[in-house]
Amino acid sequence: MNAKRFSNMRAIVFVLLGALLIITSFSCNREAFVPPPVPSNHPDETPMKVDTMEFWRDYKADPVAAAAKYEGKTLHFQSVRVDQMSFLGEGGDYEWYVQEGTDPDKELVKFRADDVNMIINVRDDYIVEIIGRAVGIKFGYISVQIQWLNVIDPPGGDPNPPDEY
């Protein structure tokens, strides 16, 4: 009887090991990590790092060469000082923007937003990081269409709506 019992035990162990092997092979074939979807406001390509002053100087020196270098490309401006911005609730102001520079002889780059929510937490004198696309010279400004904006200083910006609202 001991031999028969030993044989049954061997069969049970064999079946259990086989089942365990099948279960683990299925679990190993699955991906352990599913990456989150790319946010809709995330740029499609790796942006080219650009200094705002260098960007300005390139356009002032040779607008055609600057257009070939920058336009249509995704650009990353790491530290933009907001010297001026649109009054977000002003009646005739149909565009939303933040701007670095107010003197056309030094620097005048206007970063335009499609949606007021992109810049609602930004105020004058803040430092922001911007990813966008150069669209050329418009009304004396070097113009960049904002794809993404982050307030660096003060961190996160002002969560309260501006006084204009």
C-alpha positions in Angstrom: 0.0 0.0 0.0 2.8 2.4 0.7 4.0 2.0 -2.9 0.5 2.8 -4.2 0.2 5.8 -1.9 3.6 7.0 -2.9 2.6 6.7 -6.6 -0.6 8.7 -5.9 1.4 11.4 -4.2 3.8 11.6 -7.1 0.9 11.9 -9.5 -0.7 14.7 -7.3 2.6 16.6 -7.1 3.2 16.2 -10.8 -0.3 17.6 -11.6 0.2 20.5 -9.1 3.6 21.4 -10.6 2.1 21.2 -14.1 -0.8 23.5 -13.1 1.6 25.9 -11.4 3.8 26.0 -14.5 0.9 26.8 -16.8 -0.4 29.6 -14.4 3.0 31.2 -14.2 3.6 31.1 -17.9 0.4 33.0 -18.5 1.2 35.7 -16.0 4.7 36.2 -17.4 3.4 36.9 -20.9 1.4 39.9 -19.7 2.9 43.4 -19.5 3.6 44.4 -16.0 3.4 48.1 -16.8 1.1 49.8 -19.1 2.3 53.4 -19.8 -0.3 56.2 -19.4 -1.5 57.9 -22.5 0.4 61.0 -23.7 -1.4 64.1 -22.5 -3.1 66.0 -25.3 -1.1 69.1 -24.5 2.2 67.3 -24.7 4.4 68.1 -27.7 4.8 65.5 -30.4 8.5 65.7 -30.7 11.5 66.4 -28.5 11.8 70.2 -28.3 14.9 72.1 -29.3 16.2 74.2 -26.3 16.2 77.9 -27.1 17.3 81.0 -25.2 14.9 83.8 -25.7 17.6 86.4 -26.2 19.4 84.2 -28.8 16.1 83.6 -30.5 15.4 87.3 -30.6 18.9 88.2 -31.9 18.7 85.5 -34.7 15.4 87.0 -36.0 16.7 90.6 -35.8 20.0 89.7 -37.6 18.4 87.6 -40.4 14.7 86.9 -40.4 14.9 84.4 -43.3 17.7 82.3 -41.7 15.9 82.4 -38.3 12.7 81.2 -39.9 14.5 78.3 -41.5 16.1 77.5 -38.1 13.1 77.8 -35.9 9.7 77.8 -37.6 7.8 74.6 -37.7 9.9 73.1 -34.9 9.0 72.5 -31.3 11.0 74.9 -29.1 11.7 74.8 -25.4 12.2 78.1 -23.6 13.4 77.1 -20.1 13.2 80.5 -18.4 11.0 83.2 -19.7 10.5 86.4 -17.7 6.9 87.6 -18.1 7.3 91.4 -18.6 3.8 91.9 -19.9 0.7 89.9 -20.6 -2.8 90.3 -22.0 -5.4 91.6 -19.7 -7.4 88.4 -19.5 -10.8 89.9 -19.2 -10.4 93.1 -21.3 -13.3 93.7 -23.7 -11.5 94.1 -27.0 -8.6 91.7 -26.3 -9.3 88.6 -28.3 -5.9 87.1 -27.9 -4.1 85.7 -24.8 -0.4 85.9 -24.4 2.6 86.3 -22.2 5.5 88.5 -23.4 9.2 88.7 -22.6 10.6 92.2 -23.3 8.9 95.5 -23.8 11.7 97.4 -25.6 11.7 96.6 -29.4 15.5 97.4 -29.5 16.4 94.7 -26.9 13.9 91.9 -27.0 10.2 91.5 -27.9 8.9 87.9 -27.9 5.2 87.2 -27.6 4.0 83.8 -26.6 0.4 83.3 -27.7 -2.1 80.9 -26.1 -5.1 79.3 -27.8 -6.9 79.1 -24.5 -7.0 81.5 -21.5 -6.6 78.5 -19.2 -3.0 78.0 -20.4 -2.0 81.3 -18.8 -4.7 82.0 -16.2 -2.2 81.4 -13.3 0.5 83.6 -14.8 1.1 87.3 -13.8 3.7 89.9 -14.7 7.2 89.3 -13.3 6.7 85.5 -13.1 9.2 83.1 -14.5 7.7 80.5 -16.8 8.9 77.6 -18.9 7.3 77.3 -22.4 7.2 74.7 -25.1 5.8 76.1 -28.4 6.3 76.6 -32.1 7.7 79.8 -33.7 5.3 81.3 -36.2 7.5 84.3 -37.3 7.3 88.0 -36.9 3.8 89.5 -36.4 3.3 93.2 -35.8 6.9 93.7 -34.7 6.9 90.8 -32.3 8.6 87.5 -32.7 5.7 85.2 -32.2 5.5 81.7 -30.6 2.4 79.6 -30.3 2.3 78.0 -26.8 1.8 74.3 -26.7 2.6 73.9 -23.0 3.5 76.3 -20.1 4.7 75.8 -16.6 5.1 78.5 -13.9 8.5 78.1 -12.3 8.6 81.1 -10.0 6.5 81.3 -7.9 6.0 77.6 -8.2 2.6 76.8 -9.8 1.7 80.5 -10.1 -1.4 82.2 -8.7 -4.4 79.8 -8.5 -6.9 82.6 -8.0 -8.4 84.2 -11.1 -6.9 87.6 -11.9 -8.6 90.8 -10.8 -9.9 91.4 -14.4 -12.5 88.6 -13.9 
